[in-house]
Amino acid sequence: MSISQMPSAFQTKAYHQRQTIFHEGQDGSYACIINQGRVEVTREVDGQKVTLAELGRGDLFGEMALICTEKRTASVVALEYTEVVIFDRDRLTKALDASTPLLNNLVRSLIQRLASTTGMVRQQASPPDPMLALAHLAQACMEPCPPDAQGYHNLPLAKLTDHAGAILRMPPKTVKEHLRLLARHHLLILERVGEGVTLRVKAPMQLAQQATALAESLKDCPGQAG
C-alpha cells in the first residue's frame, strides 16, 4: 500500500539518508511502517553500537509504543531517502472508532491480548526463569503469524530482541543465549535469512509449555544446559 492509499488520519514523514528517526531511550508514542526506503535498527551494548536489523518497504518498527509507554529500546536511522507512515496511539484510537465494528473489535482485541501477554511475561521474568519469560514472549509474538509452506511460524530475531528489551529489560546477548539453549534442545530453529536471523517454530502454542518442561529437566540434570 502506498502512502497515497493510507488513511488520511495517519501522518506521513520523509527522512534523508543518515537522518535519525528516533533514539534509544526516548519516549515513544507511535509506530512506523516503511513506505519507501530502508532503515537500520541499532542498540548500544557495552558502549558499542550493535545492528539489530535492516528493514525495508512494508516493515513495521516501534510498535511497542502503541501498547505501552516504555522508552525506545533501539535507535532507528534512515539508510537512504525513506518515507514512513506514522501510527500514533491517539490517531489509531480515532481511526478504530471510525472503522467498522468488526475491525474495531478485532484490532482492540489483538492490542489487549498483547498488553495482557506483556504483563504476564513481565511477572514471569522475575525471578523464576528468564528463559521461560522469553519463551512466553516468543510464543505470543508468533501465534498470530500464519505458517509458511513448510508449516513453520517465523519471527525475526530483531523483532523479538526489541520486544524483550522493552518488556523484559533483557539485553540482546542474553536473548541470544536463551534462544541458543532452546535451539540446542530442538524447541525452535534459528535460521539466517538475508542479513538477519529468524526464529522458526512448528507449534508456537506449545513453546512455553515445552520450555517449562525443559527448565524442569535442567534443574534435575544441570549438565544438560551446556
C-alpha positions as CSV (number, residue, x, y, z in Angstrom):
1,M,0.0,0.0,0.0
2,S,1.4,3.4,-1.0
3,I,1.3,6.5,1.2
4,S,-1.4,8.0,-1.1
5,Q,-3.6,5.0,-0.3
6,M,-3.1,5.2,3.5
7,P,-6.0,6.6,5.6
8,S,-5.7,10.4,5.9
9,A,-5.9,10.1,9.7
10,F,-2.2,9.0,9.7
11,Q,0.7,11.3,9.2
12,T,3.5,10.6,6.8
13,K,7.1,11.8,7.1
14,A,10.2,11.7,5.0
15,Y,13.8,11.3,6.2
16,H,17.1,11.9,4.4
17,Q,19.9,9.4,4.4
18,R,21.6,9.0,7.8
19,Q,18.8,11.1,9.5
20,T,17.7,9.6,12.8
21,I,14.0,8.7,13.1
22,F,14.2,8.2,16.9
23,H,16.9,7.5,19.5
24,E,17.2,4.6,22.0
25,G,15.9,5.9,25.4
26,Q,13.4,8.4,24.0
27,D,9.8,8.3,25.0
28,G,7.7,6.6,22.4
29,S,4.1,7.1,21.3
30,Y,4.0,5.9,17.7
31,A,5.0,3.2,15.4
32,C,6.1,3.4,11.7
33,I,5.5,1.5,8.5
34,I,8.1,2.0,5.8
35,N,6.5,3.1,2.6
36,Q,9.8,3.7,0.7
37,G,13.5,3.3,1.6
38,R,15.4,1.4,4.3
39,V,16.3,1.9,7.9
40,E,18.9,0.5,10.3
41,V,17.8,-0.5,13.8
42,T,20.6,-0.4,16.4
43,R,21.2,-0.6,20.2
44,E,24.1,0.4,22.3
45,V,25.6,-2.6,24.2
46,D,28.6,-2.1,26.5
47,G,29.3,1.2,24.8
48,Q,29.3,-0.3,21.3
49,K,26.6,0.1,18.6
50,V,25.1,-3.2,17.6
51,T,22.9,-3.5,14.5
52,L,19.8,-5.5,15.2
53,A,18.2,-5.3,11.8
54,E,17.8,-3.6,8.4
55,L,14.2,-3.0,7.4
56,G,12.6,-2.1,4.1
57,R,9.3,-1.3,2.4
58,G,6.3,-2.7,4.3
59,D,8.2,-3.4,7.5
60,L,6.9,-2.1,10.9
61,F,9.1,-0.8,13.7
62,G,8.5,0.9,17.1
63,E,5.2,-0.9,17.6
64,M,5.6,-1.5,21.3
65,A,4.8,2.3,21.7
66,L,1.2,1.5,20.7
67,I,0.5,-0.6,23.7
68,C,2.8,0.7,26.5
69,T,4.7,3.9,27.5
70,E,8.1,2.3,27.6
71,K,11.3,4.2,26.5
72,R,12.5,3.3,23.0
73,T,14.7,0.2,23.2
74,A,16.6,0.9,20.0
75,S,17.6,3.7,17.6
76,V,16.4,3.8,14.0
77,V,18.3,5.7,11.3
78,A,17.4,6.1,7.6
79,L,19.9,4.3,5.3
80,E,18.6,6.2,2.3
81,Y,15.8,8.6,1.5
82,T,12.9,7.0,3.4
83,E,9.2,7.7,3.8
84,V,7.2,6.3,6.7
85,V,3.6,6.3,7.8
86,I,3.3,7.1,11.4
87,F,0.7,5.4,13.6
88,D,0.4,7.1,17.0
89,R,-1.8,5.9,19.8
90,D,-4.3,8.8,19.6
91,R,-4.8,8.6,15.9
92,L,-5.0,4.9,16.0
93,T,-7.8,5.1,18.6
94,K,-9.7,7.6,16.5
95,A,-9.3,5.6,13.3
96,L,-10.6,2.5,15.1
97,D,-13.6,4.4,16.4
98,A,-14.4,5.4,12.9
99,S,-14.0,1.9,11.4
100,T,-16.4,-0.9,11.1
101,P,-17.3,-2.6,14.4
102,L,-15.7,-5.9,13.3
103,L,-12.3,-4.2,12.5
104,N,-12.5,-2.1,15.7
105,N,-13.2,-5.2,17.9
106,L,-10.5,-7.3,16.1
107,V,-7.7,-4.7,16.4
108,R,-8.6,-3.8,20.0
109,S,-8.7,-7.5,20.9
110,L,-5.2,-8.0,19.4
111,I,-3.8,-5.0,21.3
112,Q,-5.4,-6.1,24.6
113,R,-4.1,-9.6,24.1
114,L,-0.6,-8.3,23.5
115,A,-0.8,-6.0,26.5
116,S,-2.1,-8.8,28.7
117,T,0.7,-11.1,27.5
118,T,3.2,-8.4,28.2
119,G,2.1,-8.2,31.8
120,M,2.1,-12.0,32.2
121,V,5.6,-12.2,30.7
122,R,6.9,-9.5,33.0
123,Q,5.6,-11.3,36.0
124,Q,7.4,-14.5,34.9
125,A,10.7,-12.6,34.2
126,S,11.4,-12.1,37.8
127,P,12.7,-14.2,39.1
128,P,11.6,-17.7,38.2
129,D,13.3,-18.1,34.9
130,P,14.1,-15.5,32.2
131,M,14.3,-18.3,29.6
132,L,10.6,-19.1,30.3
133,A,9.7,-15.4,30.1
134,L,11.4,-15.2,26.7
135,A,9.6,-18.4,25.5
136,H,6.3,-17.0,26.5
137,L,7.1,-13.7,24.7
138,A,8.2,-15.6,21.6
139,Q,5.0,-17.7,21.7
140,A,2.8,-14.5,22.0
141,C,4.6,-12.9,19.0
142,M,4.4,-16.0,16.8
143,E,0.9,-17.2,17.4
144,P,-0.8,-14.6,15.1
145,C,1.7,-15.3,12.3
146,P,0.4,-17.8,9.6
147,P,2.6,-20.8,8.9
148,D,4.8,-20.9,5.8
149,A,4.7,-23.5,3.1
150,Q,6.7,-25.9,5.4
151,G,4.3,-25.4,8.3
152,Y,6.7,-23.2,10.3
153,H,5.8,-19.9,12.1
154,N,8.6,-17.4,11.6
155,L,9.7,-14.4,13.7
156,P,12.7,-12.1,13.0
157,L,15.2,-12.2,15.8
158,A,15.4,-8.4,15.7
159,K,11.7,-8.1,16.5
160,L,11.9,-10.5,19.4
161,T,15.0,-8.7,20.7
162,D,13.2,-5.4,20.5
163,H,10.2,-6.7,22.5
164,A,12.5,-8.5,25.0
165,G,14.3,-5.3,25.7
166,A,11.1,-3.3,26.2
167,I,9.2,-5.9,28.1
168,L,11.8,-7.9,29.9
169,R,14.7,-5.4,30.1
170,M,16.7,-8.3,28.6
171,P,19.9,-7.3,26.6
172,P,20.4,-8.8,23.1
173,K,23.3,-11.0,24.3
174,T,21.1,-12.7,26.9
175,V,18.2,-13.1,24.4
176,K,20.6,-15.0,22.1
177,E,22.0,-17.2,24.9
178,H,18.5,-18.3,25.9
179,L,17.4,-18.9,22.3
180,R,20.5,-21.0,21.5
181,L,19.7,-23.1,24.5
182,L,16.1,-23.6,23.2
183,A,17.5,-24.4,19.8
184,R,20.0,-26.9,21.2
185,H,17.1,-28.8,22.7
186,H,15.1,-28.6,19.4
187,L,12.3,-26.3,20.7
188,L,13.0,-23.9,17.8
189,I,15.2,-23.3,14.9
190,L,17.5,-20.3,14.4
191,E,18.0,-19.7,10.7
192,R,19.9,-17.0,8.9
193,V,17.8,-15.2,6.4
194,G,19.4,-12.5,4.3
195,E,21.1,-10.0,6.7
196,G,19.3,-11.3,9.8
197,V,18.3,-14.3,11.8
198,T,14.7,-15.8,12.0
199,L,13.2,-18.0,14.7
200,R,11.2,-20.9,13.2
201,V,8.7,-23.0,15.3
202,K,6.2,-25.6,14.1
203,A,3.8,-25.3,17.0
204,P,4.3,-21.9,18.7
205,M,1.3,-22.5,21.1
206,Q,3.3,-25.3,22.7
207,L,6.6,-23.4,23.0
208,A,6.1,-22.1,26.6
209,Q,4.9,-25.5,27.8
210,Q,7.9,-27.2,26.2
211,A,10.3,-24.5,27.7
212,T,8.8,-25.2,31.1
213,A,9.4,-28.9,30.8
214,L,13.0,-28.1,29.6
215,A,13.6,-25.8,32.6
216,E,12.5,-28.6,35.0
217,S,14.7,-31.2,33.3
218,L,17.7,-28.8,33.5
219,K,17.1,-28.4,37.3
220,D,17.3,-32.1,37.7
221,C,20.3,-32.5,35.3
222,P,22.2,-29.2,35.2
223,G,24.8,-30.6,32.8
224,Q,22.2,-30.7,30.0
225,A,22.3,-26.9,29.8
226,G,25.7,-26.9,28.1
